[in-house]
Amino acid sequence: MLKRLLRRDLWTAGRVLAGLALLLLLLVLWRVSAVRGARETVVHSDFGAFWLQGYYFLTGRPLFDLPPHVRGPAYPPFAAMVFQLFALLPLPTSAAILYFVNLLLVPVAAYLTKGIVDKLHPERNRAAWPLVVAVILSLQFFLNNMNLIQLNEVILVLCLLGIKAYLDGNDGWAALAFVSAAAIKVVPAVFVGWLILRGRRRAALAVIPAAAACLALPVVFRGVDAGVRDLAQYQTKVLSQFERGHVISSSTNQNLGALVYRLTVPAPDDINRDYRPLFPTSERTAAAIYRTAFAVVLLAFVGNLVALRLRHAPLTAFELGSVFLAGHLLSGITWKAHLVTLLFTFYCFLSIRVRELGRRLRVFVYVLVAMMFVVGLTGRDLVGRVVQHRIDGYSVIVWTEILLFVGCLVFSQRVTREREVASGAVP
């Protein structure tokens, strides 16, 4: 191996220059990361909450008794166990490292996305532009994630690695990736559900030891008494509020509940004053509408998976896109930084050969693409605070998620039908 690396013909001038340019770029990115990380504190900071929860886990303190002005608590005990890695270093250093990792994960996520979609749909448009446009339109969400020094890119890459492992036949690794992602942030549990409903039996069974490990490891680290207390407090202090139907209607929240409440109920605690409810009603009525909408989306999602399984349908990228979107729509919290997953669904639709579609589907895809551009190119720095607040307040992003979700359901069934016809399984 060393001899191959030392071969003179391997080190051409072009490769040496490319290597030096890459090294310089990495140094610049690290410098940017260090400057950003130096500004982090535990107060009013997402990463500060990660670091502090990891520190509490490491030192044996209660995980969910956080001081005032610290964001959270919102993360399961397994996440706190992982956050110990942050607490081993000073907060600014750990923040800089995660910021740097997030910078590097953007091309990794794009590479994995392209590989997965191209493998599932070899007939698709493989030109470079659909991926480039998908990256550009989802970039504001990646930037938001980096600015907050959040973990959403890590979770996205974990889910993509889980999908890749499943496609490669590595069921155990797929289950481990999905369960680990869900144990850090609960929303990827939709992928665990998908694996059980649609995956191979071996993959579904692999979920059991993976989930048991994610529950048991924090207990082993902390001791039985503290470990059980952590799980109980996570249930009572975090999950229970959403189980009771609590909805965060702030314009920064981009899920189904926030859409319904912003349409119907004023939010006195919201900093966004540039919109008003379009259909004012009582909070009780809003809650009933939300429960109905939640049930419709959940039933549509599960029903589609069951229908595909009964037909023994092969996996499609649209089906996977519906999993990402169902997680965001049904979650209690969907900040913009969570929407880095739109890279995947944007690429699914942008790589469609639109000319091969019927007129109605073609119009639908054009509308979807137009909504993608509105969502992707209307950040506050581009259109100003007032326009951005109205886009957020009137839930343009959530409406786009809903349309994408419907599109994923339609195209997952359509692609399955086309493949059945092509194989002669149906007339």
C-alpha positions as CSV (number, residue, x, y, z in Angstrom):
1,M,0.0,0.0,0.0
2,L,2.8,2.4,1.0
3,K,4.7,1.6,-2.3
4,R,1.5,2.5,-4.3
5,L,1.2,5.8,-2.5
6,L,4.9,6.6,-3.2
7,R,4.7,5.9,-6.9
8,R,5.9,8.9,-8.8
9,D,3.3,8.7,-11.5
10,L,0.6,8.9,-8.9
11,W,1.6,12.4,-7.7
12,T,1.0,14.4,-10.8
13,A,1.1,18.2,-10.6
14,G,-2.7,18.4,-10.9
15,R,-3.3,16.0,-8.0
16,V,-0.7,17.8,-5.8
17,L,-2.4,21.1,-6.5
18,A,-5.8,19.6,-5.9
19,G,-4.6,18.1,-2.6
20,L,-3.2,21.4,-1.4
21,A,-6.3,23.3,-2.4
22,L,-8.4,20.8,-0.4
23,L,-6.1,21.2,2.6
24,L,-6.4,25.0,2.4
25,L,-10.2,24.7,2.1
26,L,-10.3,22.5,5.2
27,L,-8.1,24.9,7.2
28,V,-10.4,27.9,6.2
29,L,-13.5,25.9,7.2
30,W,-11.9,25.0,10.5
31,R,-11.1,28.6,11.2
32,V,-14.7,29.6,10.4
33,S,-15.8,26.8,12.7
34,A,-13.5,28.0,15.5
35,V,-14.8,31.6,15.3
36,R,-18.4,30.4,15.4
37,G,-17.8,28.0,18.3
38,A,-16.1,30.6,20.4
39,R,-19.4,32.5,20.6
40,E,-21.3,29.5,22.2
41,T,-22.5,29.5,25.8
42,V,-24.9,27.3,27.7
43,V,-27.5,30.1,27.8
44,H,-30.1,30.3,24.9
45,S,-28.0,27.9,22.8
46,D,-29.0,24.5,21.3
47,F,-25.4,23.3,21.4
48,G,-25.1,24.6,25.0
49,A,-28.0,22.4,26.0
50,F,-26.3,19.4,24.3
51,W,-23.0,20.1,26.1
52,L,-24.7,20.7,29.5
53,Q,-26.8,17.5,29.3
54,G,-23.7,15.6,28.4
55,Y,-21.9,17.1,31.3
56,Y,-24.7,16.2,33.7
57,F,-24.7,12.6,32.3
58,L,-20.9,12.4,32.8
59,T,-21.0,13.8,36.4
60,G,-24.1,11.9,37.6
61,R,-26.4,14.8,38.0
62,P,-30.2,14.7,37.1
63,L,-30.5,15.2,33.3
64,F,-33.7,17.2,33.3
65,D,-33.1,19.7,36.1
66,L,-31.6,22.4,33.9
67,P,-31.0,25.9,35.0
68,P,-33.1,28.9,33.7
69,H,-32.5,30.1,30.2
70,V,-31.0,26.8,29.1
71,R,-32.9,25.3,26.1
72,G,-34.5,22.0,26.8
73,P,-34.8,19.5,28.2
74,A,-35.8,17.7,24.9
75,Y,-33.4,14.8,24.4
76,P,-33.6,11.2,25.5
77,P,-31.1,9.6,28.0
78,F,-29.3,7.9,25.1
79,A,-28.7,11.3,23.5
80,A,-27.3,12.6,26.8
81,M,-24.9,9.6,26.8
82,V,-23.7,10.5,23.3
83,F,-23.4,14.2,24.4
84,Q,-20.8,13.1,26.9
85,L,-18.3,13.3,24.0
86,F,-19.0,17.0,23.8
87,A,-18.6,17.5,27.5
88,L,-15.1,16.0,27.4
89,L,-13.8,19.2,25.8
90,P,-14.5,22.9,26.6
91,L,-17.8,24.0,25.2
92,P,-16.4,26.4,22.5
93,T,-14.0,23.6,21.2
94,S,-16.8,21.0,21.0
95,A,-19.1,23.5,19.3
96,A,-16.4,24.3,16.7
97,I,-15.9,20.6,16.0
98,L,-19.6,20.0,15.5
99,Y,-19.9,23.1,13.3
100,F,-16.9,21.7,11.2
101,V,-18.5,18.3,11.0
102,N,-21.8,19.9,9.8
103,L,-19.9,21.7,7.0
104,L,-18.4,18.4,5.8
105,L,-21.7,16.5,6.0
106,V,-23.4,18.7,3.4
107,P,-21.6,17.0,0.4
108,V,-21.8,13.6,2.2
109,A,-25.6,13.9,2.5
110,A,-25.8,15.0,-1.2
111,Y,-23.6,12.0,-2.3
112,L,-25.7,9.5,-0.3
113,T,-29.0,11.0,-1.6
114,K,-27.9,10.7,-5.2
115,G,-26.6,7.2,-4.7
116,I,-29.8,6.0,-3.1
117,V,-32.2,7.6,-5.6
118,D,-30.1,6.5,-8.6
119,K,-30.0,2.9,-7.3
120,L,-33.7,2.8,-6.8
121,H,-34.6,4.5,-10.1
122,P,-32.0,3.8,-12.8
123,E,-34.3,5.2,-15.4
124,R,-34.4,8.7,-13.8
125,N,-32.7,11.9,-15.1
126,R,-29.1,11.4,-14.0
127,A,-27.9,14.9,-15.1
128,A,-26.1,16.9,-12.5
129,W,-28.5,19.8,-12.4
130,P,-31.4,18.1,-10.3
131,L,-29.0,17.4,-7.5
132,V,-27.4,20.9,-7.7
133,V,-30.8,22.6,-7.6
134,A,-31.9,20.3,-4.7
135,V,-28.9,21.3,-2.7
136,I,-29.4,25.0,-3.5
137,L,-33.1,24.9,-2.5
138,S,-32.4,23.1,0.7
139,L,-29.3,25.1,1.6
140,Q,-31.1,27.6,3.8
141,F,-32.1,24.7,6.1
142,F,-28.5,23.4,6.2
143,L,-27.3,26.9,7.0
144,N,-29.9,27.2,9.8
145,N,-28.7,23.9,11.2
146,M,-25.1,25.0,11.1
147,N,-25.8,28.4,12.6
148,L,-27.6,26.8,15.5
149,I,-24.8,24.1,15.7
150,Q,-27.5,21.4,15.7
151,L,-27.4,17.7,15.1
152,N,-29.9,17.4,12.3
153,E,-27.3,16.8,9.6
154,V,-25.9,14.0,11.7
155,I,-29.4,12.5,12.0
156,L,-30.1,12.9,8.3
157,V,-26.8,11.1,7.4
158,L,-27.6,8.3,9.9
159,C,-30.9,7.8,8.2
160,L,-29.4,7.8,4.7
161,L,-26.7,5.3,5.9
162,G,-29.5,3.2,7.3
163,I,-31.3,3.3,3.9
164,K,-28.1,2.4,2.1
165,A,-27.4,-0.4,4.5
166,Y,-30.9,-1.8,3.8
167,L,-30.5,-1.6,0.1
168,D,-27.1,-3.4,0.3
169,G,-28.7,-6.2,2.4
170,N,-27.1,-5.2,5.7
171,D,-30.3,-5.5,7.8
172,G,-28.6,-5.3,11.2
173,W,-26.7,-2.1,10.3
174,A,-29.9,-0.6,8.9
175,A,-31.8,-1.3,12.1
176,L,-28.9,0.0,14.2
177,A,-28.7,3.3,12.2
178,F,-32.4,4.0,12.4
179,V,-32.8,3.1,16.1
180,S,-29.7,5.1,17.0
181,A,-31.1,8.1,15.2
182,A,-34.4,7.7,17.0
183,A,-32.7,7.4,20.3
184,I,-31.0,10.7,19.8
185,K,-33.9,12.6,18.3
186,V,-37.3,10.9,18.5
187,V,-38.6,11.8,15.0
188,P,-36.5,9.2,13.1
189,A,-38.7,6.6,14.9
190,V,-40.9,6.8,11.8
191,F,-38.0,5.0,10.0
192,V,-38.0,2.3,12.6
193,G,-41.8,1.9,12.0
194,W,-41.2,1.8,8.3
195,L,-38.5,-0.9,8.7
196,I,-40.9,-3.0,10.7
197,L,-43.8,-2.5,8.3
198,R,-42.0,-2.7,5.0
199,G,-38.6,-4.2,5.7
200,R,-37.4,-7.8,5.5
201,R,-38.2,-9.9,8.5
202,R,-34.6,-10.1,9.5
203,A,-34.4,-6.3,9.5
204,A,-37.6,-6.0,11.6
205,L,-36.2,-8.5,14.1
206,A,-32.9,-6.6,14.3
207,V,-34.8,-3.6,15.7
208,I,-35.4,-5.5,19.0
209,P,-31.7,-5.8,20.1
210,A,-30.9,-2.4,18.8
211,A,-33.7,-0.7,20.7
212,A,-32.9,-2.8,23.8
213,A,-29.3,-1.6,23.6
214,C,-30.3,2.1,23.3
215,L,-32.5,1.8,26.3
216,A,-30.1,-0.3,28.4
217,L,-26.7,1.5,27.7
218,P,-27.6,4.8,29.6
219,V,-28.9,2.7,32.5
220,V,-25.6,0.8,32.6
221,F,-23.6,4.0,32.5
222,R,-25.7,5.8,35.1
223,G,-26.7,2.9,37.4
224,V,-30.2,1.4,37.7
225,D,-31.7,4.0,40.0
226,A,-30.5,7.0,38.0
227,G,-31.1,5.4,34.7
228,V,-34.7,4.5,35.5
229,R,-35.2,8.0,36.9
230,D,-33.9,9.5,33.7
231,L,-36.4,7.5,31.6
232,A,-39.3,8.5,33.9
233,Q,-38.4,12.2,33.8
234,Y,-38.0,12.2,30.1
235,Q,-41.5,10.8,29.8
236,T,-43.0,13.3,32.3
237,K,-41.1,16.4,31.4
238,V,-40.8,16.1,27.6
239,L,-43.1,13.5,26.0
240,S,-46.1,14.0,28.2
241,Q,-46.8,17.5,27.0
242,F,-47.2,16.4,23.4
243,E,-49.2,13.3,24.5
244,R,-51.7,15.8,26.1
245,G,-52.0,17.6,22.7
246,H,-49.7,20.5,23.4
247,V,-49.0,22.4,20.2
248,I,-46.2,25.0,19.6
249,S,-47.9,27.4,17.3
250,S,-44.9,29.8,16.9
251,S,-44.1,30.7,13.3
252,T,-40.8,29.0,13.7
253,N,-42.5,25.6,14.0
254,Q,-43.2,23.9,10.6
255,N,-45.5,21.0,11.3
256,L,-49.1,20.0,11.0
257,G,-50.2,21.2,14.4
258,A,-48.6,24.6,14.0
259,L,-50.3,25.1,10.6
260,V,-53.7,24.4,12.1
261,Y,-53.3,26.6,15.1
262,R,-51.8,29.5,13.1
263,L,-54.7,29.4,10.8
264,T,-57.3,29.4,13.6
265,V,-55.9,30.6,16.9
266,P,-53.9,33.8,17.7
267,A,-50.5,33.1,19.3
268,P,-49.9,35.8,21.9
269,D,-46.3,34.6,22.6
270,D,-45.2,34.6,19.0
271,I,-42.6,37.2,18.0
272,N,-44.1,37.2,14.5
273,R,-46.6,40.1,14.2
274,D,-46.8,40.1,10.4
275,Y,-49.7,37.6,10.0
276,R,-53.2,37.0,11.6
277,P,-55.3,33.8,11.7
278,L,-57.3,33.4,8.5
279,F,-60.1,31.4,10.2
280,P,-60.4,32.5,13.8
281,T,-62.0,29.9,16.1
282,S,-61.8,28.5,19.6
283,E,-58.8,26.6,20.8
284,R,-61.1,23.6,21.4
285,T,-62.1,23.6,17.7
286,A,-58.5,24.0,16.6
287,A,-57.6,21.0,18.7
288,A,-60.3,18.9,17.1
289,I,-59.2,20.0,13.6
290,Y,-55.6,19.1,14.4
291,R,-56.5,15.7,15.8
292,T,-58.5,15.0,12.6
293,A,-55.7,16.2,10.3
294,F,-53.1,14.2,12.3
295,A,-55.2,11.0,11.9
296,V,-55.7,11.6,8.2
297,V,-51.9,12.0,7.6
298,L,-51.0,9.0,9.8
299,L,-53.6,6.7,8.2
300,A,-52.6,7.8,4.7
301,F,-48.9,7.1,5.5
302,V,-49.5,3.7,7.2
303,G,-52.2,2.7,4.6
304,N,-49.7,3.4,1.8
305,L,-47.0,1.3,3.4
306,V,-49.5,-1.6,4.0
307,A,-50.8,-1.4,0.5
308,L,-47.3,-1.5,-0.9
309,R,-46.4,-4.5,1.3
310,L,-49.5,-6.4,0.3
311,R,-48.5,-5.9,-3.4
312,H,-44.9,-7.0,-2.6
313,A,-43.9,-3.7,-4.2
314,P,-40.2,-2.9,-4.6
315,L,-38.9,0.0,-2.7
316,T,-39.0,3.5,-4.3
317,A,-37.4,6.8,-3.3
318,F,-40.9,8.3,-3.1
319,E,-41.8,5.9,-0.4
320,L,-38.7,6.9,1.5
321,G,-39.5,10.5,1.0
322,S,-43.0,10.0,2.5
323,V,-41.2,8.6,5.7
324,F,-39.1,11.8,6.1
325,L,-42.2,14.0,5.5
326,A,-44.5,12.1,7.8
327,G,-42.0,12.5,10.6
328,H,-41.9,16.2,10.1
329,L,-45.7,16.7,9.7
330,L,-46.6,14.6,12.7
331,S,-43.8,15.6,15.0
332,G,-44.5,18.0,17.9
333,I,-41.5,20.1,17.0
334,T,-40.2,20.8,13.4
335,W,-37.9,23.7,13.3
336,K,-36.4,24.8,10.0
337,A,-33.1,23.3,10.9
338,H,-34.9,19.9,11.0
339,L,-35.8,20.3,7.3
340,V,-32.4,19.4,5.9
341,T,-34.2,16.2,4.9
342,L,-35.9,18.2,2.1
343,L,-32.7,17.6,0.1
344,F,-33.8,14.0,-0.4
345,T,-37.5,14.8,-1.4
346,F,-36.5,17.7,-3.5
347,Y,-34.1,15.5,-5.5
348,C,-36.8,12.8,-5.9
349,F,-39.1,15.2,-7.7
350,L,-36.5,17.3,-9.6
351,S,-35.1,14.2,-11.2
352,I,-38.4,13.1,-12.6
353,R,-38.6,13.0,-16.4
354,V,-41.6,15.4,-16.5
355,R,-42.3,15.0,-20.2
356,E,-43.1,11.3,-19.7
357,L,-46.0,12.2,-17.3
358,G,-49.6,12.7,-18.1
359,R,-51.0,16.3,-18.2
360,R,-52.4,16.3,-14.7
361,L,-49.3,14.8,-13.1
362,R,-47.1,17.2,-15.1
363,V,-49.0,20.2,-13.8
364,F,-48.9,18.8,-10.2
365,V,-45.1,18.4,-10.5
366,Y,-44.7,21.9,-11.9
367,V,-46.7,23.3,-8.9
368,L,-44.5,21.3,-6.5
369,V,-41.3,22.6,-8.1
370,A,-42.7,26.2,-7.9
371,M,-43.4,25.7,-4.2
372,M,-39.9,24.3,-3.7
373,F,-38.4,27.5,-5.2
374,V,-40.6,29.6,-3.0
375,V,-39.5,27.7,0.1
376,G,-35.9,27.5,-0.8
377,L,-35.3,31.0,-2.0
378,T,-37.2,33.1,0.5
379,G,-34.8,33.2,3.4
380,R,-34.9,36.4,5.5
381,D,-31.6,37.6,4.1
382,L,-33.0,37.4,0.6
383,V,-36.6,38.7,1.0
384,G,-36.5,40.6,4.2
385,R,-38.1,40.1,7.6
386,V,-41.7,41.0,6.8
387,V,-42.0,38.7,3.8
388,Q,-40.3,35.9,5.6
389,H,-42.5,36.3,8.6
390,R,-45.6,36.1,6.4
391,I,-44.3,33.0,4.7
392,D,-43.7,31.4,8.1
393,G,-46.9,32.6,9.6
394,Y,-49.1,31.4,6.8
395,S,-47.2,28.1,6.8
396,V,-46.0,28.1,3.2
397,I,-43.3,25.6,4.2
398,V,-45.9,23.3,5.8
399,W,-48.2,23.4,2.8
400,T,-45.2,22.5,0.7
401,E,-44.5,19.6,3.0
402,I,-48.1,18.4,2.6
403,L,-48.0,18.6,-1.2
404,L,-44.7,16.8,-1.3
405,F,-46.2,14.1,1.0
406,V,-49.2,13.7,-1.3
407,G,-46.8,13.5,-4.2
408,C,-44.7,10.9,-2.6
409,L,-47.8,8.7,-1.9
410,V,-49.1,9.1,-5.5
411,F,-45.7,8.4,-7.2
412,S,-44.9,5.5,-4.9
413,Q,-48.1,3.8,-6.1
414,R,-47.6,5.0,-9.7
415,V,-44.0,3.7,-10.0
416,T,-45.1,0.4,-8.5
417,R,-48.0,0.1,-11.0
418,E,-45.6,0.9,-13.9
419,R,-43.1,-1.8,-12.8
420,E,-45.9,-4.4,-12.4
421,V,-47.1,-3.6,-16.0
422,A,-43.5,-3.8,-17.3
423,S,-43.0,-7.2,-15.7
424,G,-46.3,-8.5,-16.9
425,A,-47.6,-9.0,-13.4
426,V,-50.7,-7.1,-14.3
427,P,-52.3,-6.4,-17.7
